[in-house]
Amino acid sequence: MAVWELLRGIPSGTTVTYGALAGRLAEQRQVRVPAAQAVGGAVGRNPIAIIIPCHRVLGADGSLTGYAGGVERKAALLELEKAV
């Protein structure tokens, strides 16, 4: 749930990496930074992708990784938001 709250805070037209989300989560909880893969797992279990914008999360190198709706759809959503 904490990861999904962070996702809801990503403004339209902007992107963030899985690693950056992990850092934000660690900062909030005042703990060690969780692995970006763990954050990716939470992002991947998002049941309401239209409301919680998981398409705005990118790989460390800016790549369009792991989107349940397909990478093509992720690219289209980002283009629609003018994030790409």
Biopython code that builds the backbone (N, CA, C, O; Angstrom):
import numpy as np
from Bio.PDB.StructureBuilder import StructureBuilder

atoms = [
    (1, "MET", "N", (0.813, -1.190, 0.000)),
    (1, "MET", "CA", (0.000, 0.000, 0.000)),
    (1, "MET", "C", (0.860, 1.259, 0.000)),
    (1, "MET", "O", (0.501, 2.246, -0.643)),
    (2, "ALA", "N", (1.976, 1.245, 0.701)),
    (2, "ALA", "CA", (2.833, 2.429, 0.758)),
    (2, "ALA", "C", (3.385, 2.758, -0.616)),
    (2, "ALA", "O", (3.485, 3.929, -0.985)),
    (3, "VAL", "N", (3.742, 1.740, -1.370)),
    (3, "VAL", "CA", (4.260, 1.961, -2.727)),
    (3, "VAL", "C", (3.161, 2.563, -3.593)),
    (3, "VAL", "O", (3.423, 3.474, -4.378)),
    (4, "TRP", "N", (1.956, 2.074, -3.462)),
    (4, "TRP", "CA", (0.847, 2.592, -4.269)),
    (4, "TRP", "C", (0.567, 4.050, -3.926)),
    (4, "TRP", "O", (0.213, 4.833, -4.808)),
    (5, "GLU", "N", (0.718, 4.426, -2.662)),
    (5, "GLU", "CA", (0.552, 5.827, -2.283)),
    (5, "GLU", "C", (1.616, 6.690, -2.960)),
    (5, "GLU", "O", (1.330, 7.796, -3.418)),
    (6, "LEU", "N", (2.834, 6.179, -3.018)),
    (6, "LEU", "CA", (3.890, 6.915, -3.715)),
    (6, "LEU", "C", (3.561, 7.053, -5.199)),
    (6, "LEU", "O", (3.793, 8.106, -5.794)),
    (7, "LEU", "N", (3.025, 6.002, -5.791)),
    (7, "LEU", "CA", (2.649, 6.058, -7.203)),
    (7, "LEU", "C", (1.610, 7.147, -7.443)),
    (7, "LEU", "O", (1.682, 7.868, -8.438)),
    (8, "ARG", "N", (0.662, 7.264, -6.551)),
    (8, "ARG", "CA", (-0.391, 8.274, -6.705)),
    (8, "ARG", "C", (0.172, 9.685, -6.648)),
    (8, "ARG", "O", (-0.461, 10.624, -7.130)),
    (9, "GLY", "N", (1.354, 9.845, -6.065)),
    (9, "GLY", "CA", (1.981, 11.156, -5.955)),
    (9, "GLY", "C", (2.827, 11.557, -7.151)),
    (9, "GLY", "O", (3.356, 12.668, -7.187)),
    (10, "ILE", "N", (2.963, 10.671, -8.134)),
    (10, "ILE", "CA", (3.748, 11.000, -9.329)),
    (10, "ILE", "C", (2.864, 11.835, -10.251)),
    (10, "ILE", "O", (1.850, 11.341, -10.745)),
    (11, "PRO", "N", (3.231, 13.083, -10.487)),
    (11, "PRO", "CA", (2.388, 13.939, -11.323)),
    (11, "PRO", "C", (2.297, 13.449, -12.765)),
    (11, "PRO", "O", (3.226, 12.827, -13.281)),
    (12, "SER", "N", (1.194, 13.730, -13.392)),
    (12, "SER", "CA", (1.009, 13.409, -14.799)),
    (12, "SER", "C", (2.107, 14.083, -15.614)),
    (12, "SER", "O", (2.456, 15.238, -15.373)),
    (13, "GLY", "N", (2.640, 13.352, -16.571)),
    (13, "GLY", "CA", (3.679, 13.897, -17.434)),
    (13, "GLY", "C", (5.084, 13.752, -16.884)),
    (13, "GLY", "O", (6.045, 14.204, -17.506)),
    (14, "THR", "N", (5.213, 13.127, -15.725)),
    (14, "THR", "CA", (6.540, 12.897, -15.154)),
    (14, "THR", "C", (6.738, 11.408, -14.923)),
    (14, "THR", "O", (5.778, 10.638, -14.868)),
    (15, "THR", "N", (7.981, 11.021, -14.790)),
    (15, "THR", "CA", (8.308, 9.619, -14.531)),
    (15, "THR", "C", (9.282, 9.539, -13.363)),
    (15, "THR", "O", (9.874, 10.540, -12.959)),
    (16, "VAL", "N", (9.435, 8.348, -12.835)),
    (16, "VAL", "CA", (10.345, 8.081, -11.735)),
    (16, "VAL", "C", (10.864, 6.652, -11.928)),
    (16, "VAL", "O", (10.203, 5.839, -12.574)),
    (17, "THR", "N", (12.015, 6.349, -11.387)),
    (17, "THR", "CA", (12.542, 4.987, -11.497)),
    (17, "THR", "C", (12.117, 4.148, -10.292)),
    (17, "THR", "O", (11.721, 4.670, -9.250)),
    (18, "TYR", "N", (12.213, 2.834, -10.470)),
    (18, "TYR", "CA", (11.912, 1.931, -9.354)),
    (18, "TYR", "C", (12.849, 2.212, -8.188)),
    (18, "TYR", "O", (12.427, 2.198, -7.032)),
    (19, "GLY", "N", (14.122, 2.467, -8.489)),
    (19, "GLY", "CA", (15.100, 2.757, -7.446)),
    (19, "GLY", "C", (14.772, 4.029, -6.675)),
    (19, "GLY", "O", (14.927, 4.077, -5.455)),
    (20, "ALA", "N", (14.320, 5.056, -7.384)),
    (20, "ALA", "CA", (13.938, 6.304, -6.718)),
    (20, "ALA", "C", (12.738, 6.083, -5.805)),
    (20, "ALA", "O", (12.673, 6.638, -4.708)),
    (21, "LEU", "N", (11.789, 5.269, -6.266)),
    (21, "LEU", "CA", (10.638, 4.947, -5.403)),
    (21, "LEU", "C", (11.097, 4.206, -4.154)),
    (21, "LEU", "O", (10.605, 4.465, -3.055)),
    (22, "ALA", "N", (12.036, 3.288, -4.323)),
    (22, "ALA", "CA", (12.567, 2.545, -3.173)),
    (22, "ALA", "C", (13.215, 3.507, -2.189)),
    (22, "ALA", "O", (13.046, 3.363, -0.978)),
    (23, "GLY", "N", (13.956, 4.487, -2.699)),
    (23, "GLY", "CA", (14.583, 5.481, -1.831)),
    (23, "GLY", "C", (13.565, 6.316, -1.074)),
    (23, "GLY", "O", (13.745, 6.594, 0.111)),
    (24, "ARG", "N", (12.502, 6.717, -1.751)),
    (24, "ARG", "CA", (11.441, 7.499, -1.097)),
    (24, "ARG", "C", (10.763, 6.689, 0.005)),
    (24, "ARG", "O", (10.460, 7.205, 1.081)),
    (25, "LEU", "N", (10.531, 5.408, -0.286)),
    (25, "LEU", "CA", (9.896, 4.533, 0.696)),
    (25, "LEU", "C", (10.788, 4.390, 1.934)),
    (25, "LEU", "O", (10.303, 4.451, 3.064)),
    (26, "ALA", "N", (12.078, 4.200, 1.717)),
    (26, "ALA", "CA", (13.015, 4.069, 2.830)),
    (26, "ALA", "C", (13.058, 5.343, 3.657)),
    (26, "ALA", "O", (13.132, 5.298, 4.885)),
    (27, "GLU", "N", (13.010, 6.480, 2.972)),
    (27, "GLU", "CA", (13.028, 7.765, 3.658)),
    (27, "GLU", "C", (11.785, 7.928, 4.544)),
    (27, "GLU", "O", (11.875, 8.382, 5.685)),
    (28, "GLN", "N", (10.640, 7.554, 4.002)),
    (28, "GLN", "CA", (9.391, 7.658, 4.770)),
    (28, "GLN", "C", (9.411, 6.777, 6.001)),
    (28, "GLN", "O", (8.974, 7.173, 7.082)),
    (29, "ARG", "N", (9.929, 5.567, 5.815)),
    (29, "ARG", "CA", (9.906, 4.589, 6.907)),
    (29, "ARG", "C", (11.142, 4.650, 7.784)),
    (29, "ARG", "O", (11.204, 3.993, 8.823)),
    (30, "GLN", "N", (12.129, 5.439, 7.371)),
    (30, "GLN", "CA", (13.403, 5.556, 8.081)),
    (30, "GLN", "C", (14.059, 4.196, 8.274)),
    (30, "GLN", "O", (14.439, 3.811, 9.380)),
    (31, "VAL", "N", (14.177, 3.480, 7.153)),
    (31, "VAL", "CA", (14.797, 2.158, 7.140)),
    (31, "VAL", "C", (15.787, 2.085, 5.984)),
    (31, "VAL", "O", (15.918, 3.025, 5.199)),
    (32, "ARG", "N", (16.480, 0.957, 5.892)),
    (32, "ARG", "CA", (17.362, 0.719, 4.752)),
    (32, "ARG", "C", (16.549, 0.759, 3.473)),
    (32, "ARG", "O", (15.359, 0.444, 3.472)),
    (33, "VAL", "N", (17.185, 1.142, 2.401)),
    (33, "VAL", "CA", (16.505, 1.209, 1.109)),
    (33, "VAL", "C", (16.169, -0.207, 0.645)),
    (33, "VAL", "O", (17.064, -1.041, 0.508)),
    (34, "PRO", "N", (14.877, -0.486, 0.401)),
    (34, "PRO", "CA", (14.504, -1.806, -0.109)),
    (34, "PRO", "C", (14.989, -1.958, -1.549)),
    (34, "PRO", "O", (15.238, -0.966, -2.235)),
    (35, "ALA", "N", (15.119, -3.171, -1.991)),
    (35, "ALA", "CA", (15.540, -3.427, -3.367)),
    (35, "ALA", "C", (14.503, -2.887, -4.343)),
    (35, "ALA", "O", (13.298, -2.980, -4.112)),
    (36, "ALA", "N", (14.996, -2.324, -5.431)),
    (36, "ALA", "CA", (14.095, -1.819, -6.467)),
    (36, "ALA", "C", (13.198, -2.936, -6.982)),
    (36, "ALA", "O", (12.062, -2.681, -7.384)),
    (37, "GLN", "N", (13.699, -4.180, -6.975)),
    (37, "GLN", "CA", (12.898, -5.319, -7.427)),
    (37, "GLN", "C", (11.694, -5.538, -6.526)),
    (37, "GLN", "O", (10.623, -5.914, -7.002)),
    (38, "ALA", "N", (11.860, -5.306, -5.227)),
    (38, "ALA", "CA", (10.737, -5.454, -4.296)),
    (38, "ALA", "C", (9.677, -4.392, -4.574)),
    (38, "ALA", "O", (8.478, -4.668, -4.535)),
    (39, "VAL", "N", (10.136, -3.180, -4.854)),
    (39, "VAL", "CA", (9.198, -2.112, -5.208)),
    (39, "VAL", "C", (8.509, -2.476, -6.518)),
    (39, "VAL", "O", (7.303, -2.273, -6.665)),
    (40, "GLY", "N", (9.266, -3.010, -7.463)),
    (40, "GLY", "CA", (8.688, -3.442, -8.740)),
    (40, "GLY", "C", (7.619, -4.498, -8.548)),
    (40, "GLY", "O", (6.611, -4.496, -9.255)),
    (41, "GLY", "N", (7.823, -5.402, -7.600)),
    (41, "GLY", "CA", (6.816, -6.417, -7.310)),
    (41, "GLY", "C", (5.530, -5.803, -6.809)),
    (41, "GLY", "O", (4.441, -6.224, -7.199)),
    (42, "ALA", "N", (5.647, -4.806, -5.944)),
    (42, "ALA", "CA", (4.456, -4.121, -5.432)),
    (42, "ALA", "C", (3.766, -3.349, -6.548)),
    (42, "ALA", "O", (2.539, -3.355, -6.644)),
    (43, "VAL", "N", (4.545, -2.691, -7.385)),
    (43, "VAL", "CA", (3.978, -1.947, -8.515)),
    (43, "VAL", "C", (3.235, -2.916, -9.436)),
    (43, "VAL", "O", (2.149, -2.606, -9.926)),
    (44, "GLY", "N", (3.821, -4.075, -9.666)),
    (44, "GLY", "CA", (3.228, -5.075, -10.554)),
    (44, "GLY", "C", (1.929, -5.665, -10.050)),
    (44, "GLY", "O", (1.154, -6.209, -10.836)),
    (45, "ARG", "N", (1.674, -5.568, -8.755)),
    (45, "ARG", "CA", (0.427, -6.100, -8.184)),
    (45, "ARG", "C", (-0.672, -5.044, -8.106)),
    (45, "ARG", "O", (-1.698, -5.269, -7.463)),
    (46, "ASN", "N", (-0.475, -3.914, -8.740)),
    (46, "ASN", "CA", (-1.448, -2.830, -8.738)),
    (46, "ASN", "C", (-2.711, -3.277, -9.487)),
    (46, "ASN", "O", (-2.660, -3.489, -10.699)),
    (47, "PRO", "N", (-3.833, -3.422, -8.789)),
    (47, "PRO", "CA", (-5.047, -3.908, -9.443)),
    (47, "PRO", "C", (-5.846, -2.817, -10.179)),
    (47, "PRO", "O", (-6.761, -3.125, -10.943)),
    (48, "ILE", "N", (-5.501, -1.563, -9.947)),
    (48, "ILE", "CA", (-6.272, -0.459, -10.555)),
    (48, "ILE", "C", (-5.325, 0.540, -11.219)),
    (48, "ILE", "O", (-5.178, 1.677, -10.770)),
    (49, "ALA", "N", (-4.695, 0.090, -12.283)),
    (49, "ALA", "CA", (-3.648, 0.872, -12.943)),
    (49, "ALA", "C", (-4.141, 2.200, -13.503)),
    (49, "ALA", "O", (-3.342, 3.122, -13.670)),
    (50, "ILE", "N", (-5.403, 2.324, -13.790)),
    (50, "ILE", "CA", (-5.928, 3.592, -14.292)),
    (50, "ILE", "C", (-5.925, 4.652, -13.189)),
    (50, "ILE", "O", (-5.692, 5.830, -13.462)),
    (51, "ILE", "N", (-6.178, 4.245, -11.961)),
    (51, "ILE", "CA", (-6.237, 5.182, -10.840)),
    (51, "ILE", "C", (-4.863, 5.373, -10.198)),
    (51, "ILE", "O", (-4.494, 6.485, -9.821)),
    (52, "ILE", "N", (-4.121, 4.291, -10.078)),
    (52, "ILE", "CA", (-2.774, 4.348, -9.511)),
    (52, "ILE", "C", (-1.797, 4.200, -10.675)),
    (52, "ILE", "O", (-1.616, 3.095, -11.188)),
    (53, "PRO", "N", (-1.166, 5.295, -11.100)),
    (53, "PRO", "CA", (-0.435, 5.356, -12.368)),
    (53, "PRO", "C", (0.923, 4.657, -12.381)),
    (53, "PRO", "O", (1.964, 5.314, -12.368)),
    (54, "CYS", "N", (0.910, 3.345, -12.406)),
    (54, "CYS", "CA", (2.162, 2.601, -12.403)),
    (54, "CYS", "C", (2.921, 2.709, -13.733)),
    (54, "CYS", "O", (4.095, 2.346, -13.800)),
    (55, "HIS", "N", (2.273, 3.196, -14.775)),
    (55, "HIS", "CA", (2.960, 3.349, -16.068)),
    (55, "HIS", "C", (4.025, 4.438, -16.019)),
    (55, "HIS", "O", (4.845, 4.536, -16.933)),
    (56, "ARG", "N", (4.030, 5.246, -14.984)),
    (56, "ARG", "CA", (5.003, 6.336, -14.862)),
    (56, "ARG", "C", (6.324, 5.903, -14.245)),
    (56, "ARG", "O", (7.213, 6.729, -14.037)),
    (57, "VAL", "N", (6.460, 4.602, -13.949)),
    (57, "VAL", "CA", (7.683, 4.091, -13.334)),
    (57, "VAL", "C", (8.535, 3.412, -14.406)),
    (57, "VAL", "O", (8.059, 2.568, -15.165)),
    (58, "LEU", "N", (9.814, 3.809, -14.445)),
    (58, "LEU", "CA", (10.741, 3.317, -15.455)),
    (58, "LEU", "C", (11.893, 2.551, -14.820)),
    (58, "LEU", "O", (12.119, 2.620, -13.612)),
    (59, "GLY", "N", (12.614, 1.822, -15.661)),
    (59, "GLY", "CA", (13.826, 1.144, -15.211)),
    (59, "GLY", "C", (14.913, 2.168, -14.917)),
    (59, "GLY", "O", (14.785, 3.338, -15.277)),
    (60, "ALA", "N", (15.978, 1.730, -14.264)),
    (60, "ALA", "CA", (17.069, 2.626, -13.866)),
    (60, "ALA", "C", (17.677, 3.373, -15.052)),
    (60, "ALA", "O", (18.147, 4.500, -14.901)),
    (61, "ASP", "N", (17.667, 2.754, -16.214)),
    (61, "ASP", "CA", (18.244, 3.377, -17.405)),
    (61, "ASP", "C", (17.198, 4.136, -18.234)),
    (61, "ASP", "O", (17.474, 4.564, -19.355)),
    (62, "GLY", "N", (16.010, 4.295, -17.674)),
    (62, "GLY", "CA", (14.941, 5.002, -18.378)),
    (62, "GLY", "C", (14.124, 4.128, -19.299)),
    (62, "GLY", "O", (13.269, 4.621, -20.035)),
    (63, "SER", "N", (14.378, 2.835, -19.265)),
    (63, "SER", "CA", (13.657, 1.915, -20.154)),
    (63, "SER", "C", (12.229, 1.666, -19.665)),
    (63, "SER", "O", (11.927, 1.769, -18.476)),
    (64, "LEU", "N", (11.375, 1.339, -20.617)),
    (64, "LEU", "CA", (9.970, 1.047, -20.308)),
    (64, "LEU", "C", (9.850, -0.418, -19.906)),
    (64, "LEU", "O", (9.542, -1.275, -20.734)),
    (65, "THR", "N", (10.091, -0.691, -18.657)),
    (65, "THR", "CA", (10.078, -2.068, -18.177)),
    (65, "THR", "C", (8.761, -2.420, -17.521)),
    (65, "THR", "O", (8.039, -1.551, -17.033)),
    (66, "GLY", "N", (8.464, -3.692, -17.517)),
    (66, "GLY", "CA", (7.409, -4.304, -16.740)),
    (66, "GLY", "C", (6.095, -3.575, -16.566)),
    (66, "GLY", "O", (5.872, -2.941, -15.535)),
    (67, "TYR", "N", (5.240, -3.652, -17.534)),
    (67, "TYR", "CA", (3.907, -3.099, -17.395)),
    (67, "TYR", "C", (2.915, -4.191, -17.745)),
    (67, "TYR", "O", (2.986, -4.781, -18.823)),
    (68, "ALA", "N", (1.985, -4.463, -16.830)),
    (68, "ALA", "CA", (1.045, -5.572, -17.023)),
    (68, "ALA", "C", (0.223, -5.417, -18.297)),
    (68, "ALA", "O", (-0.154, -6.413, -18.913)),
    (69, "GLY", "N", (-0.056, -4.190, -18.695)),
    (69, "GLY", "CA", (-0.831, -3.936, -19.909)),
    (69, "GLY", "C", (-0.007, -4.018, -21.178)),
    (69, "GLY", "O", (-0.535, -3.863, -22.279)),
    (70, "GLY", "N", (1.284, -4.260, -21.025)),
    (70, "GLY", "CA", (2.183, -4.332, -22.167)),
    (70, "GLY", "C", (2.983, -3.044, -22.329)),
    (70, "GLY", "O", (2.482, -1.947, -22.080)),
    (71, "VAL", "N", (4.217, -3.198, -22.745)),
    (71, "VAL", "CA", (5.118, -2.061, -22.888)),
    (71, "VAL", "C", (4.601, -1.070, -23.929)),
    (71, "VAL", "O", (4.805, 0.137, -23.795)),
    (72, "GLU", "N", (3.938, -1.574, -24.958)),
    (72, "GLU", "CA", (3.396, -0.682, -25.989)),
    (72, "GLU", "C", (2.334, 0.244, -25.391)),
    (72, "GLU", "O", (2.284, 1.430, -25.717)),
    (73, "ARG", "N", (1.496, -0.299, -24.523)),
    (73, "ARG", "CA", (0.455, 0.502, -23.876)),
    (73, "ARG", "C", (1.080, 1.507, -22.907)),
    (73, "ARG", "O", (0.621, 2.645, -22.807)),
    (74, "LYS", "N", (2.120, 1.085, -22.200)),
    (74, "LYS", "CA", (2.827, 1.984, -21.298)),
    (74, "LYS", "C", (3.398, 3.169, -22.079)),
    (74, "LYS", "O", (3.268, 4.316, -21.652)),
    (75, "ALA", "N", (4.026, 2.891, -23.215)),
    (75, "ALA", "CA", (4.579, 3.950, -24.061)),
    (75, "ALA", "C", (3.478, 4.890, -24.545)),
    (75, "ALA", "O", (3.664, 6.106, -24.575)),
    (76, "ALA", "N", (2.341, 4.331, -24.920)),
    (76, "ALA", "CA", (1.227, 5.150, -25.407)),
    (76, "ALA", "C", (0.687, 6.059, -24.302)),
    (76, "ALA", "O", (0.365, 7.219, -24.558)),
    (77, "LEU", "N", (0.585, 5.542, -23.082)),
    (77, "LEU", "CA", (0.105, 6.356, -21.967)),
    (77, "LEU", "C", (1.076, 7.494, -21.654)),
    (77, "LEU", "O", (0.658, 8.625, -21.402)),
    (78, "LEU", "N", (2.362, 7.190, -21.673)),
    (78, "LEU", "CA", (3.349, 8.227, -21.421)),
    (78, "LEU", "C", (3.346, 9.274, -22.526)),
    (78, "LEU", "O", (3.497, 10.465, -22.257)),
    (79, "GLU", "N", (3.179, 8.838, -23.752)),
    (79, "GLU", "CA", (3.100, 9.774, -24.881)),
    (79, "GLU", "C", (1.865, 10.663, -24.728)),
    (79, "GLU", "O", (1.927, 11.870, -24.965)),
    (80, "LEU", "N", (0.757, 10.065, -24.337)),
    (80, "LEU", "CA", (-0.467, 10.826, -24.115)),
    (80, "LEU", "C", (-0.272, 11.919, -23.068)),
    (80, "LEU", "O", (-0.818, 13.016, -23.182)),
    (81, "GLU", "N", (0.525, 11.590, -22.038)),
    (81, "GLU", "CA", (0.820, 12.553, -20.971)),
    (81, "GLU", "C", (1.973, 13.473, -21.335)),
    (81, "GLU", "O", (2.315, 14.371, -20.566)),
    (82, "LYS", "N", (2.570, 13.261, -22.489)),
    (82, "LYS", "CA", (3.738, 14.038, -22.940)),
    (82, "LYS", "C", (4.947, 13.831, -22.035)),
    (82, "LYS", "O", (5.755, 14.743, -21.860)),
    (83, "ALA", "N", (5.075, 12.639, -21.460)),
    (83, "ALA", "CA", (6.199, 12.331, -20.588)),
    (83, "ALA", "C", (7.396, 11.796, -21.370)),
    (83, "ALA", "O", (8.514, 11.790, -20.854)),
    (84, "VAL", "N", (7.184, 11.355, -22.585)),
    (84, "VAL", "CA", (8.276, 10.784, -23.382)),
    (84, "VAL", "C", (8.786, 11.817, -24.344)),
    (84, "VAL", "O", (9.708, 11.544, -25.113)),
]
sb = StructureBuilder()
sb.init_structure("model")
sb.init_model(0)
sb.init_chain("A")
sb.init_seg("    ")
for serial, (resi, resn, name, xyz) in enumerate(atoms, 1):
    if name == "N":
        sb.init_residue(resn, " ", resi, " ")
    sb.init_atom(name, np.array(xyz, "f"), 0.0, 1.0, " ", f" {name:<3s}", serial, name[0])
structure = sb.get_structure()
